[in-house]
Amino acid sequence: MDASAAKLIGAGIASLPLAGAGIGLGLIFGNFLAGAFRNPSAAAGNQQTLLLAFALTEFTGLLGFVIAMLILFVF
């Protein structure tokens, strides 16, 4: 196998967490909204947890993107 082909395959595999982050964010916000609509008084108490989950999920996707770019352009 050619080295450039292996590089492209590796970058494609490394970018898979981006799809997982998109799915995860949809689940996080969808479930938060469902809970907030059922009990609006408890929504403010759960907002800190929502933002923490958002940040960690987004970090996972961005880390996969950075690794893919490193594979493509550095190695």
PyMOL Python script that loads the backbone (N, CA, C, O; Angstrom):
from pymol import cmd

cmd.read_pdbstr("""\
ATOM      1  N   MET A   1       0.847  -1.173   0.000  1.00  0.00           N
ATOM      2  CA  MET A   1       0.000   0.000   0.000  1.00  0.00           C
ATOM      3  C   MET A   1       0.897   1.241   0.000  1.00  0.00           C
ATOM      4  O   MET A   1       1.926   1.284   0.673  1.00  0.00           O
ATOM      5  N   ASP A   2       0.489   2.219  -0.751  1.00  0.00           N
ATOM      6  CA  ASP A   2       1.226   3.475  -0.836  1.00  0.00           C
ATOM      7  C   ASP A   2       1.093   4.249   0.485  1.00  0.00           C
ATOM      8  O   ASP A   2       0.062   4.178   1.154  1.00  0.00           O
ATOM      9  N   ALA A   3       2.141   4.979   0.846  1.00  0.00           N
ATOM     10  CA  ALA A   3       2.129   5.716   2.114  1.00  0.00           C
ATOM     11  C   ALA A   3       1.087   6.825   2.110  1.00  0.00           C
ATOM     12  O   ALA A   3       0.465   7.089   3.138  1.00  0.00           O
ATOM     13  N   SER A   4       0.890   7.469   0.983  1.00  0.00           N
ATOM     14  CA  SER A   4      -0.116   8.544   0.941  1.00  0.00           C
ATOM     15  C   SER A   4      -1.532   7.981   1.069  1.00  0.00           C
ATOM     16  O   SER A   4      -2.405   8.626   1.649  1.00  0.00           O
ATOM     17  N   ALA A   5      -1.760   6.793   0.535  1.00  0.00           N
ATOM     18  CA  ALA A   5      -3.077   6.164   0.679  1.00  0.00           C
ATOM     19  C   ALA A   5      -3.332   5.790   2.136  1.00  0.00           C
ATOM     20  O   ALA A   5      -4.439   5.967   2.643  1.00  0.00           O
ATOM     21  N   ALA A   6      -2.308   5.275   2.802  1.00  0.00           N
ATOM     22  CA  ALA A   6      -2.456   4.928   4.215  1.00  0.00           C
ATOM     23  C   ALA A   6      -2.701   6.172   5.053  1.00  0.00           C
ATOM     24  O   ALA A   6      -3.443   6.132   6.035  1.00  0.00           O
ATOM     25  N   LYS A   7      -2.077   7.269   4.665  1.00  0.00           N
ATOM     26  CA  LYS A   7      -2.277   8.539   5.369  1.00  0.00           C
ATOM     27  C   LYS A   7      -3.734   9.001   5.254  1.00  0.00           C
ATOM     28  O   LYS A   7      -4.328   9.447   6.236  1.00  0.00           O
ATOM     29  N   LEU A   8      -4.296   8.894   4.068  1.00  0.00           N
ATOM     30  CA  LEU A   8      -5.690   9.304   3.863  1.00  0.00           C
ATOM     31  C   LEU A   8      -6.664   8.396   4.603  1.00  0.00           C
ATOM     32  O   LEU A   8      -7.659   8.862   5.158  1.00  0.00           O
ATOM     33  N   ILE A   9      -6.375   7.108   4.608  1.00  0.00           N
ATOM     34  CA  ILE A   9      -7.236   6.178   5.339  1.00  0.00           C
ATOM     35  C   ILE A   9      -7.176   6.463   6.833  1.00  0.00           C
ATOM     36  O   ILE A   9      -8.205   6.463   7.509  1.00  0.00           O
ATOM     37  N   GLY A  10      -5.982   6.704   7.345  1.00  0.00           N
ATOM     38  CA  GLY A  10      -5.829   7.017   8.767  1.00  0.00           C
ATOM     39  C   GLY A  10      -6.528   8.302   9.153  1.00  0.00           C
ATOM     40  O   GLY A  10      -7.140   8.383  10.218  1.00  0.00           O
ATOM     41  N   ALA A  11      -6.443   9.318   8.290  1.00  0.00           N
ATOM     42  CA  ALA A  11      -7.127  10.576   8.576  1.00  0.00           C
ATOM     43  C   ALA A  11      -8.646  10.394   8.549  1.00  0.00           C
ATOM     44  O   ALA A  11      -9.364  11.013   9.334  1.00  0.00           O
ATOM     45  N   GLY A  12      -9.124   9.554   7.652  1.00  0.00           N
ATOM     46  CA  GLY A  12     -10.561   9.282   7.605  1.00  0.00           C
ATOM     47  C   GLY A  12     -11.050   8.572   8.846  1.00  0.00           C
ATOM     48  O   GLY A  12     -12.121   8.880   9.368  1.00  0.00           O
ATOM     49  N   ILE A  13     -10.270   7.625   9.314  1.00  0.00           N
ATOM     50  CA  ILE A  13     -10.639   6.914  10.534  1.00  0.00           C
ATOM     51  C   ILE A  13     -10.558   7.843  11.748  1.00  0.00           C
ATOM     52  O   ILE A  13     -11.384   7.760  12.656  1.00  0.00           O
ATOM     53  N   ALA A  14      -9.555   8.727  11.755  1.00  0.00           N
ATOM     54  CA  ALA A  14      -9.403   9.650  12.882  1.00  0.00           C
ATOM     55  C   ALA A  14     -10.508  10.691  12.927  1.00  0.00           C
ATOM     56  O   ALA A  14     -10.742  11.290  13.977  1.00  0.00           O
ATOM     57  N   SER A  15     -11.197  10.923  11.805  1.00  0.00           N
ATOM     58  CA  SER A  15     -12.273  11.915  11.804  1.00  0.00           C
ATOM     59  C   SER A  15     -13.636  11.315  12.172  1.00  0.00           C
ATOM     60  O   SER A  15     -14.631  12.040  12.196  1.00  0.00           O
ATOM     61  N   LEU A  16     -13.702  10.039  12.453  1.00  0.00           N
ATOM     62  CA  LEU A  16     -14.963   9.419  12.867  1.00  0.00           C
ATOM     63  C   LEU A  16     -15.551   9.999  14.156  1.00  0.00           C
ATOM     64  O   LEU A  16     -16.775  10.044  14.277  1.00  0.00           O
ATOM     65  N   PRO A  17     -14.745  10.445  15.124  1.00  0.00           N
ATOM     66  CA  PRO A  17     -15.349  11.059  16.318  1.00  0.00           C
ATOM     67  C   PRO A  17     -16.183  12.296  16.023  1.00  0.00           C
ATOM     68  O   PRO A  17     -16.997  12.695  16.856  1.00  0.00           O
ATOM     69  N   LEU A  18     -16.005  12.908  14.868  1.00  0.00           N
ATOM     70  CA  LEU A  18     -16.845  14.055  14.516  1.00  0.00           C
ATOM     71  C   LEU A  18     -18.303  13.629  14.371  1.00  0.00           C
ATOM     72  O   LEU A  18     -19.205  14.351  14.797  1.00  0.00           O
ATOM     73  N   ALA A  19     -18.536  12.481  13.781  1.00  0.00           N
ATOM     74  CA  ALA A  19     -19.905  11.975  13.668  1.00  0.00           C
ATOM     75  C   ALA A  19     -20.465  11.625  15.044  1.00  0.00           C
ATOM     76  O   ALA A  19     -21.632  11.888  15.333  1.00  0.00           O
ATOM     77  N   GLY A  20     -19.631  11.035  15.883  1.00  0.00           N
ATOM     78  CA  GLY A  20     -20.069  10.708  17.237  1.00  0.00           C
ATOM     79  C   GLY A  20     -20.393  11.947  18.046  1.00  0.00           C
ATOM     80  O   GLY A  20     -21.330  11.947  18.845  1.00  0.00           O
ATOM     81  N   ALA A  21     -19.623  13.001  17.844  1.00  0.00           N
ATOM     82  CA  ALA A  21     -19.897  14.251  18.559  1.00  0.00           C
ATOM     83  C   ALA A  21     -21.220  14.858  18.106  1.00  0.00           C
ATOM     84  O   ALA A  21     -21.973  15.387  18.924  1.00  0.00           O
ATOM     85  N   GLY A  22     -21.503  14.786  16.827  1.00  0.00           N
ATOM     86  CA  GLY A  22     -22.781  15.297  16.332  1.00  0.00           C
ATOM     87  C   GLY A  22     -23.964  14.535  16.901  1.00  0.00           C
ATOM     88  O   GLY A  22     -24.962  15.131  17.305  1.00  0.00           O
ATOM     89  N   ILE A  23     -23.850  13.239  16.932  1.00  0.00           N
ATOM     90  CA  ILE A  23     -24.921  12.414  17.511  1.00  0.00           C
ATOM     91  C   ILE A  23     -25.054  12.694  19.002  1.00  0.00           C
ATOM     92  O   ILE A  23     -26.163  12.831  19.518  1.00  0.00           O
ATOM     93  N   GLY A  24     -23.918  12.779  19.691  1.00  0.00           N
ATOM     94  CA  GLY A  24     -23.933  13.040  21.125  1.00  0.00           C
ATOM     95  C   GLY A  24     -24.548  14.379  21.474  1.00  0.00           C
ATOM     96  O   GLY A  24     -25.311  14.488  22.434  1.00  0.00           O
ATOM     97  N   LEU A  25     -24.218  15.406  20.692  1.00  0.00           N
ATOM     98  CA  LEU A  25     -24.798  16.726  20.956  1.00  0.00           C
ATOM     99  C   LEU A  25     -26.301  16.729  20.731  1.00  0.00           C
ATOM    100  O   LEU A  25     -27.045  17.363  21.479  1.00  0.00           O
ATOM    101  N   GLY A  26     -26.746  16.024  19.705  1.00  0.00           N
ATOM    102  CA  GLY A  26     -28.182  15.927  19.477  1.00  0.00           C
ATOM    103  C   GLY A  26     -28.902  15.243  20.625  1.00  0.00           C
ATOM    104  O   GLY A  26     -29.980  15.668  21.042  1.00  0.00           O
ATOM    105  N   LEU A  27     -28.299  14.185  21.127  1.00  0.00           N
ATOM    106  CA  LEU A  27     -28.907  13.482  22.265  1.00  0.00           C
ATOM    107  C   LEU A  27     -28.903  14.345  23.526  1.00  0.00           C
ATOM    108  O   LEU A  27     -29.891  14.378  24.259  1.00  0.00           O
ATOM    109  N   ILE A  28     -27.799  15.040  23.777  1.00  0.00           N
ATOM    110  CA  ILE A  28     -27.696  15.861  24.982  1.00  0.00           C
ATOM    111  C   ILE A  28     -28.751  16.957  24.982  1.00  0.00           C
ATOM    112  O   ILE A  28     -29.499  17.106  25.948  1.00  0.00           O
ATOM    113  N   PHE A  29     -28.812  17.723  23.898  1.00  0.00           N
ATOM    114  CA  PHE A  29     -29.748  18.841  23.864  1.00  0.00           C
ATOM    115  C   PHE A  29     -31.194  18.385  23.735  1.00  0.00           C
ATOM    116  O   PHE A  29     -32.096  19.018  24.283  1.00  0.00           O
ATOM    117  N   GLY A  30     -31.421  17.297  23.018  1.00  0.00           N
ATOM    118  CA  GLY A  30     -32.776  16.780  22.910  1.00  0.00           C
ATOM    119  C   GLY A  30     -33.319  16.320  24.253  1.00  0.00           C
ATOM    120  O   GLY A  30     -34.463  16.611  24.602  1.00  0.00           O
ATOM    121  N   ASN A  31     -32.497  15.603  24.999  1.00  0.00           N
ATOM    122  CA  ASN A  31     -32.944  15.130  26.309  1.00  0.00           C
ATOM    123  C   ASN A  31     -33.078  16.274  27.305  1.00  0.00           C
ATOM    124  O   ASN A  31     -33.970  16.257  28.153  1.00  0.00           O
ATOM    125  N   PHE A  32     -32.200  17.269  27.209  1.00  0.00           N
ATOM    126  CA  PHE A  32     -32.339  18.423  28.102  1.00  0.00           C
ATOM    127  C   PHE A  32     -33.637  19.175  27.814  1.00  0.00           C
ATOM    128  O   PHE A  32     -34.354  19.560  28.737  1.00  0.00           O
ATOM    129  N   LEU A  33     -33.933  19.381  26.542  1.00  0.00           N
ATOM    130  CA  LEU A  33     -35.176  20.088  26.214  1.00  0.00           C
ATOM    131  C   LEU A  33     -36.412  19.293  26.619  1.00  0.00           C
ATOM    132  O   LEU A  33     -37.395  19.864  27.090  1.00  0.00           O
ATOM    133  N   ALA A  34     -36.361  17.991  26.437  1.00  0.00           N
ATOM    134  CA  ALA A  34     -37.506  17.174  26.860  1.00  0.00           C
ATOM    135  C   ALA A  34     -37.720  17.284  28.367  1.00  0.00           C
ATOM    136  O   ALA A  34     -38.854  17.398  28.832  1.00  0.00           O
ATOM    137  N   GLY A  35     -36.633  17.250  29.123  1.00  0.00           N
ATOM    138  CA  GLY A  35     -36.757  17.393  30.569  1.00  0.00           C
ATOM    139  C   GLY A  35     -37.168  18.791  30.990  1.00  0.00           C
ATOM    140  O   GLY A  35     -37.928  18.959  31.944  1.00  0.00           O
ATOM    141  N   ALA A  36     -36.664  19.803  30.276  1.00  0.00           N
ATOM    142  CA  ALA A  36     -37.006  21.186  30.609  1.00  0.00           C
ATOM    143  C   ALA A  36     -38.472  21.474  30.311  1.00  0.00           C
ATOM    144  O   ALA A  36     -39.108  22.239  31.035  1.00  0.00           O
ATOM    145  N   PHE A  37     -39.013  20.877  29.264  1.00  0.00           N
ATOM    146  CA  PHE A  37     -40.428  21.089  28.956  1.00  0.00           C
ATOM    147  C   PHE A  37     -41.333  20.374  29.950  1.00  0.00           C
ATOM    148  O   PHE A  37     -42.445  20.828  30.219  1.00  0.00           O
ATOM    149  N   ARG A  38     -40.861  19.261  30.494  1.00  0.00           N
ATOM    150  CA  ARG A  38     -41.668  18.537  31.476  1.00  0.00           C
ATOM    151  C   ARG A  38     -41.644  19.210  32.838  1.00  0.00           C
ATOM    152  O   ARG A  38     -42.652  19.238  33.544  1.00  0.00           O
ATOM    153  N   ASN A  39     -40.479  19.757  33.207  1.00  0.00           N
ATOM    154  CA  ASN A  39     -40.340  20.397  34.514  1.00  0.00           C
ATOM    155  C   ASN A  39     -39.509  21.670  34.356  1.00  0.00           C
ATOM    156  O   ASN A  39     -38.299  21.649  34.586  1.00  0.00           O
ATOM    157  N   PRO A  40     -40.140  22.775  33.968  1.00  0.00           N
ATOM    158  CA  PRO A  40     -39.392  24.011  33.702  1.00  0.00           C
ATOM    159  C   PRO A  40     -38.671  24.575  34.918  1.00  0.00           C
ATOM    160  O   PRO A  40     -37.672  25.277  34.760  1.00  0.00           O
ATOM    161  N   SER A  41     -39.137  24.296  36.097  1.00  0.00           N
ATOM    162  CA  SER A  41     -38.484  24.847  37.283  1.00  0.00           C
ATOM    163  C   SER A  41     -37.137  24.175  37.562  1.00  0.00           C
ATOM    164  O   SER A  41     -36.281  24.773  38.214  1.00  0.00           O
ATOM    165  N   ALA A  42     -36.937  22.962  37.089  1.00  0.00           N
ATOM    166  CA  ALA A  42     -35.677  22.252  37.313  1.00  0.00           C
ATOM    167  C   ALA A  42     -34.670  22.490  36.198  1.00  0.00           C
ATOM    168  O   ALA A  42     -33.531  22.036  36.297  1.00  0.00           O
ATOM    169  N   ALA A  43     -35.064  23.193  35.137  1.00  0.00           N
ATOM    170  CA  ALA A  43     -34.174  23.395  33.994  1.00  0.00           C
ATOM    171  C   ALA A  43     -32.962  24.234  34.361  1.00  0.00           C
ATOM    172  O   ALA A  43     -31.861  23.963  33.881  1.00  0.00           O
ATOM    173  N   ALA A  44     -33.136  25.234  35.189  1.00  0.00           N
ATOM    174  CA  ALA A  44     -32.013  26.097  35.563  1.00  0.00           C
ATOM    175  C   ALA A  44     -30.974  25.329  36.370  1.00  0.00           C
ATOM    176  O   ALA A  44     -29.781  25.609  36.260  1.00  0.00           O
ATOM    177  N   GLY A  45     -31.401  24.377  37.170  1.00  0.00           N
ATOM    178  CA  GLY A  45     -30.466  23.586  37.958  1.00  0.00           C
ATOM    179  C   GLY A  45     -29.653  22.617  37.120  1.00  0.00           C
ATOM    180  O   GLY A  45     -28.557  22.221  37.516  1.00  0.00           O
ATOM    181  N   ASN A  46     -30.173  22.235  35.978  1.00  0.00           N
ATOM    182  CA  ASN A  46     -29.476  21.280  35.116  1.00  0.00           C
ATOM    183  C   ASN A  46     -28.662  21.955  34.020  1.00  0.00           C
ATOM    184  O   ASN A  46     -28.014  21.277  33.222  1.00  0.00           O
ATOM    185  N   GLN A  47     -28.690  23.263  33.975  1.00  0.00           N
ATOM    186  CA  GLN A  47     -28.003  23.959  32.889  1.00  0.00           C
ATOM    187  C   GLN A  47     -26.479  23.824  33.001  1.00  0.00           C
ATOM    188  O   GLN A  47     -25.799  23.749  31.978  1.00  0.00           O
ATOM    189  N   GLN A  48     -25.937  23.792  34.207  1.00  0.00           N
ATOM    190  CA  GLN A  48     -24.490  23.613  34.380  1.00  0.00           C
ATOM    191  C   GLN A  48     -24.045  22.251  33.845  1.00  0.00           C
ATOM    192  O   GLN A  48     -23.011  22.143  33.186  1.00  0.00           O
ATOM    193  N   THR A  49     -24.829  21.224  34.132  1.00  0.00           N
ATOM    194  CA  THR A  49     -24.518  19.887  33.643  1.00  0.00           C
ATOM    195  C   THR A  49     -24.612  19.833  32.126  1.00  0.00           C
ATOM    196  O   THR A  49     -23.811  19.165  31.473  1.00  0.00           O
ATOM    197  N   LEU A  50     -25.586  20.532  31.568  1.00  0.00           N
ATOM    198  CA  LEU A  50     -25.744  20.587  30.115  1.00  0.00           C
ATOM    199  C   LEU A  50     -24.514  21.210  29.471  1.00  0.00           C
ATOM    200  O   LEU A  50     -24.003  20.686  28.482  1.00  0.00           O
ATOM    201  N   LEU A  51     -24.035  22.316  30.016  1.00  0.00           N
ATOM    202  CA  LEU A  51     -22.886  22.993  29.425  1.00  0.00           C
ATOM    203  C   LEU A  51     -21.609  22.165  29.572  1.00  0.00           C
ATOM    204  O   LEU A  51     -20.764  22.169  28.677  1.00  0.00           O
ATOM    205  N   LEU A  52     -21.464  21.463  30.682  1.00  0.00           N
ATOM    206  CA  LEU A  52     -20.305  20.592  30.855  1.00  0.00           C
ATOM    207  C   LEU A  52     -20.338  19.438  29.857  1.00  0.00           C
ATOM    208  O   LEU A  52     -19.316  19.112  29.254  1.00  0.00           O
ATOM    209  N   ALA A  53     -21.491  18.827  29.683  1.00  0.00           N
ATOM    210  CA  ALA A  53     -21.617  17.735  28.720  1.00  0.00           C
ATOM    211  C   ALA A  53     -21.378  18.232  27.299  1.00  0.00           C
ATOM    212  O   ALA A  53     -20.757  17.539  26.493  1.00  0.00           O
ATOM    213  N   PHE A  54     -21.868  19.429  26.993  1.00  0.00           N
ATOM    214  CA  PHE A  54     -21.634  20.015  25.678  1.00  0.00           C
ATOM    215  C   PHE A  54     -20.144  20.222  25.434  1.00  0.00           C
ATOM    216  O   PHE A  54     -19.635  19.889  24.363  1.00  0.00           O
ATOM    217  N   ALA A  55     -19.444  20.770  26.424  1.00  0.00           N
ATOM    218  CA  ALA A  55     -18.018  21.055  26.258  1.00  0.00           C
ATOM    219  C   ALA A  55     -17.212  19.769  26.084  1.00  0.00           C
ATOM    220  O   ALA A  55     -16.325  19.711  25.233  1.00  0.00           O
ATOM    221  N   LEU A  56     -17.504  18.751  26.867  1.00  0.00           N
ATOM    222  CA  LEU A  56     -16.753  17.505  26.761  1.00  0.00           C
ATOM    223  C   LEU A  56     -17.031  16.781  25.447  1.00  0.00           C
ATOM    224  O   LEU A  56     -16.121  16.203  24.854  1.00  0.00           O
ATOM    225  N   THR A  57     -18.268  16.808  24.995  1.00  0.00           N
ATOM    226  CA  THR A  57     -18.610  16.165  23.731  1.00  0.00           C
ATOM    227  C   THR A  57     -17.980  16.904  22.559  1.00  0.00           C
ATOM    228  O   THR A  57     -17.470  16.280  21.629  1.00  0.00           O
ATOM    229  N   GLU A  58     -18.016  18.212  22.601  1.00  0.00           N
ATOM    230  CA  GLU A  58     -17.417  19.003  21.534  1.00  0.00           C
ATOM    231  C   GLU A  58     -15.897  18.830  21.520  1.00  0.00           C
ATOM    232  O   GLU A  58     -15.289  18.805  20.450  1.00  0.00           O
ATOM    233  N   PHE A  59     -15.283  18.712  22.688  1.00  0.00           N
ATOM    234  CA  PHE A  59     -13.843  18.487  22.762  1.00  0.00           C
ATOM    235  C   PHE A  59     -13.457  17.172  22.098  1.00  0.00           C
ATOM    236  O   PHE A  59     -12.430  17.091  21.426  1.00  0.00           O
ATOM    237  N   THR A  60     -14.271  16.151  22.284  1.00  0.00           N
ATOM    238  CA  THR A  60     -13.992  14.857  21.662  1.00  0.00           C
ATOM    239  C   THR A  60     -13.980  14.980  20.141  1.00  0.00           C
ATOM    240  O   THR A  60     -13.092  14.443  19.478  1.00  0.00           O
ATOM    241  N   GLY A  61     -14.951  15.675  19.597  1.00  0.00           N
ATOM    242  CA  GLY A  61     -14.995  15.873  18.153  1.00  0.00           C
ATOM    243  C   GLY A  61     -13.830  16.705  17.652  1.00  0.00           C
ATOM    244  O   GLY A  61     -13.234  16.384  16.623  1.00  0.00           O
ATOM    245  N   LEU A  62     -13.498  17.772  18.368  1.00  0.00           N
ATOM    246  CA  LEU A  62     -12.386  18.623  17.949  1.00  0.00           C
ATOM    247  C   LEU A  62     -11.051  17.890  18.062  1.00  0.00           C
ATOM    248  O   LEU A  62     -10.158  18.106  17.242  1.00  0.00           O
ATOM    249  N   LEU A  63     -10.906  17.037  19.057  1.00  0.00           N
ATOM    250  CA  LEU A  63      -9.682  16.265  19.188  1.00  0.00           C
ATOM    251  C   LEU A  63      -9.508  15.312  18.007  1.00  0.00           C
ATOM    252  O   LEU A  63      -8.403  15.158  17.488  1.00  0.00           O
ATOM    253  N   GLY A  64     -10.581  14.686  17.590  1.00  0.00           N
ATOM    254  CA  GLY A  64     -10.517  13.824  16.406  1.00  0.00           C
ATOM    255  C   GLY A  64     -10.156  14.605  15.161  1.00  0.00           C
ATOM    256  O   GLY A  64      -9.398  14.120  14.322  1.00  0.00           O
ATOM    257  N   PHE A  65     -10.692  15.815  15.029  1.00  0.00           N
ATOM    258  CA  PHE A  65     -10.369  16.660  13.881  1.00  0.00           C
ATOM    259  C   PHE A  65      -8.902  17.061  13.886  1.00  0.00           C
ATOM    260  O   PHE A  65      -8.247  17.030  12.844  1.00  0.00           O
ATOM    261  N   VAL A  66      -8.382  17.434  15.044  1.00  0.00           N
ATOM    262  CA  VAL A  66      -6.972  17.830  15.150  1.00  0.00           C
ATOM    263  C   VAL A  66      -6.058  16.655  14.823  1.00  0.00           C
ATOM    264  O   VAL A  66      -5.058  16.825  14.125  1.00  0.00           O
ATOM    265  N   ILE A  67      -6.386  15.481  15.313  1.00  0.00           N
ATOM    266  CA  ILE A  67      -5.578  14.300  15.013  1.00  0.00           C
ATOM    267  C   ILE A  67      -5.598  14.011  13.516  1.00  0.00           C
ATOM    268  O   ILE A  67      -4.565  13.668  12.942  1.00  0.00           O
ATOM    269  N   ALA A  68      -6.760  14.144  12.876  1.00  0.00           N
ATOM    270  CA  ALA A  68      -6.848  13.918  11.432  1.00  0.00           C
ATOM    271  C   ALA A  68      -5.994  14.925  10.665  1.00  0.00           C
ATOM    272  O   ALA A  68      -5.317  14.557   9.705  1.00  0.00           O
ATOM    273  N   MET A  69      -6.018  16.188  11.079  1.00  0.00           N
ATOM    274  CA  MET A  69      -5.202  17.198  10.402  1.00  0.00           C
ATOM    275  C   MET A  69      -3.706  16.957  10.637  1.00  0.00           C
ATOM    276  O   MET A  69      -2.891  17.192   9.745  1.00  0.00           O
ATOM    277  N   LEU A  70      -3.351  16.492  11.828  1.00  0.00           N
ATOM    278  CA  LEU A  70      -1.950  16.163  12.090  1.00  0.00           C
ATOM    279  C   LEU A  70      -1.482  15.009  11.210  1.00  0.00           C
ATOM    280  O   LEU A  70      -0.369  15.034  10.685  1.00  0.00           O
ATOM    281  N   ILE A  71      -2.325  14.011  11.052  1.00  0.00           N
ATOM    282  CA  ILE A  71      -1.964  12.887  10.199  1.00  0.00           C
ATOM    283  C   ILE A  71      -1.776  13.344   8.763  1.00  0.00           C
ATOM    284  O   ILE A  71      -0.842  12.908   8.090  1.00  0.00           O
ATOM    285  N   LEU A  72      -2.658  14.222   8.286  1.00  0.00           N
ATOM    286  CA  LEU A  72      -2.582  14.651   6.891  1.00  0.00           C
ATOM    287  C   LEU A  72      -1.395  15.563   6.610  1.00  0.00           C
ATOM    288  O   LEU A  72      -0.718  15.397   5.596  1.00  0.00           O
ATOM    289  N   PHE A  73      -1.136  16.519   7.486  1.00  0.00           N
ATOM    290  CA  PHE A  73      -0.199  17.563   7.134  1.00  0.00           C
ATOM    291  C   PHE A  73       1.140  17.510   7.865  1.00  0.00           C
ATOM    292  O   PHE A  73       2.075  18.191   7.443  1.00  0.00           O
ATOM    293  N   VAL A  74       1.273  16.744   8.927  1.00  0.00           N
ATOM    294  CA  VAL A  74       2.528  16.726   9.667  1.00  0.00           C
ATOM    295  C   VAL A  74       3.288  15.420   9.421  1.00  0.00           C
ATOM    296  O   VAL A  74       4.494  15.448   9.173  1.00  0.00           O
ATOM    297  N   PHE A  75       2.613  14.300   9.485  1.00  0.00           N
ATOM    298  CA  PHE A  75       3.305  13.015   9.362  1.00  0.00           C
ATOM    299  C   PHE A  75       3.322  12.534   7.936  1.00  0.00           C
ATOM    300  O   PHE A  75       3.865  11.467   7.651  1.00  0.00           O
TER     301      PHE A  75
END
""", "prot")
cmd.dss("prot")
cmd.show_as("cartoon", "prot")
cmd.util.cbc("prot")
cmd.orient("prot")
